[in-house]
Amino acid sequence: RRVARRQPLKAAADETYDVVVIGSGIGGLSCAGLLAAAGKRVCVLESHYEFGGCAHEYAVGLDGTTIPSARLEELGDAAPPTFKFEAGPSLYSGLSPDASPNPLKHIYQMVGEEPEWITYDKWGAYLPEAPEGYELSIGAENFLEILRRYGGPTAVADWERLASTLRPLAKGVMGLPSTAVRGDLGLLATLGLKYPGPLLAVLKDSSTILAPFDMESPDSPFRVDDPFLRNYLDLIAFLLQGLPAKGTLTAVMAYMVEDFYREGAVMDFPVGGSKGLIDALVRGVTKREGCDARRSTRVEKVLVENGRAVGVETRKGRIFATEAVVSNADLKNTFDLVDRGVSEAFDEERDRLLKDVPLCKSFMHVHMGVPAHAIPDDAPPQWTVVGPTWDGPIDAPGKVVVVSVPSKLDPSLAPEGYHVIHAYGAGNEPYEPWAAFETASGRNDSPEYRAFKEQRAQPVFDAIAKRAPAALEEAVVTQIASPLTHARYLNRHRGNYGPAIAAGGDVEFPKVTTPLEGYFRCGDSTTAGIGVPAVASSGAQCANALLSVFAQLDLNAKIKM
């Protein structure tokens, strides 16, 4: 990206807070906001020039120049028109209702800040059985229509049997807020006293809901015979958390199936795009006295004294933490911030997890600014393309592509007369082909690299053309992001988007605590893994580890289930 010059942000040296949070992803900001709401003095440090981590949004002018939001704020009414490009998630649900099981909704309720929500229910898909595509509203009835059109003779019966088996399990799962989970006996108060019914249901069904989802075994209660339905459930599981259904907990699949039957089911979108989502979390921190959140502030290392994390060193000075340092970086960078030799137990965990934990693949992203007429008026805000066949793994390169036109929902995301497109290969781009283009600085402008990006992004461009072919010819701005882009701008090791830890395997998700006293972690490398609900939950559970039971209960009282 070509970035407009901006004034460096100032930071005082040798400051002291109760908690320092490294990184401003959804997990880090959720943790920071809850701690701030509980009266802790918190400082969030973000290396990027935008808040949000993998969920950040950035602005690009009509000439293709990136303009940091801090500069746009300085310019005020004199700011040029810009395209607002989302670097991460574009699909949200369970956030507009007042009462919801979505963990991010709970975070907003507890910190007292929330974006405005736009709702919609139209969704498009191009599947091997439907190469010409279809566009339908979401919800159980329309899903049955999809099964009737494209499934085999047993598809509807398989689905109804599966739903009748899973939905009773979902009542317990969806009745327990994961944001109230603790890693100690305080769990008896935060869950047991307030949600006794759902907790008992979960405990009763624990051997089932904590097992991998099994659609294939002949004696499985969740067996699905219809190939189309099996493939569709694999697709939904993959879009939710980067793994096929067989690598997903049955609890997650029960949650997903129940969501199909949600009354008045809609998709949600934050006003302002993902920046609106993130800005609300930032306000949850900065509105509190003694708290701060800073962009363009890279943490070089975690300071350790007498076997305890006591602060961080940045390029602008040291910032001390009297209670804890929380890392919202990915797993490898969380370890790399701590020198070897300061904690034997931490080094042992470092060596074990970095060796044993597999990583999700990265993404190919395409961002485009196009004239409004290049997107048909009747096109949905999003469509998914799968193909050309279901054969092979669901994460094969370019097999699943999601196309989003968020300016159809919020016109403020594009200059007047234009639309923005954000399209991406959903967690299916391996890093290995890109290793040859690595450079010491992380930057590569060679013709060979640009040509390779074009080649690897071709399935993404093809997916855009399914519904908006004119966009490819008339774009005024086109940007392609590769795994190297993610590694450089988001500090993600090998451009990864989190651990690929399958349910039922020998590897467990790392906890929010670490063997180094005073050092904690949250985000997609902990607890529930990748995805917006999962990382919000991890942020809450990390905050809970630093709060008393009574402080947590005060916050949890604001949750509406």
Buried (B, 14 or more C-beta within 10 A) or exposed (E): BEEBEBEEEEBEEEBBBBBBBBBBBBBBBBBBBBBBBBBBBBBBBBBBBBBBBBBBBBBBBBEBBBBBBBBBEEEEEEBBEBBBBBBBBBBBBBBBBEEBBBBBBBBBBBBBBBBEBBBBBBBBBBBBBBEEBBEBBBBBEBBBBBBEEBBBEBBBBBBEBBBEBBBEBBBBBBBBBBBBBBBEEBBEBBBBEBBEEBBEBBEEBEEBBEBBBBBEEEEEEBBBBBBBBBBBBBBBBBBBBBBBBBBBBBBBBBBBBBBBBBEEBBBBBBBBBBBBBBBBBBBBBBBBEEBBBBBBBBBEBBBBEEBBBBBBBBEBEBBBBBBBBBBBBBBBBBBBBBEEEBBEEBBEBBEEBEEEBEBBBBBBBBBBBBBBEBBEEEBBBBBBBBBEEBEEEBBBBBBBBBBBBBBBBBBEBBBEEBBBBBBBBBBBBBBEBBEEBBEEEEEBEEEEBEEBBEEBBEBBBBBBBBBBBBBBEEBBBBBBBBBBBBBBBBBBBBBBBBBBBBBBEEBEBBBBBBBBBBBBBBBBBBBBBBBBBBBBBBBBBBBBBBBEBEBBBBBBEEBEB
